[in-house]
């Protein structure tokens, strides 16, 4: 793994139900980006989000701003 390669991690809150995402926070310091992918399809598409936007999303989730379906 190079410094520019994503180091994929799955949330410790993820169960084995298959509805998991992985993210690579190691690219935040050098690129300011958070890549996100479906853990069931690791060779599939990757959504790359600016770190500030991802932080805002996480803060909103923690604050209960999103309702579950």
Phi, psi and omega in degrees: 000131177265165178301338180267358179274139178292136172257100188285134177225143177255144180302142175291346177276351181288131174266179179271029180280352177092355180261063186239150170241158174238151175224162181236089183285348182293345180270357180297309183298322184268331185238345182070025184232151175237104174285141181228138178216164176281123183293338179282343183226068185297339178265004180278194183294154179238131175265123180253122187243136173302141184303320180296320178293320179295319177298319178296320178298312180298319178298320178296320177297314180297328181276358179077025183284348181247137179261143177282152182283000000 
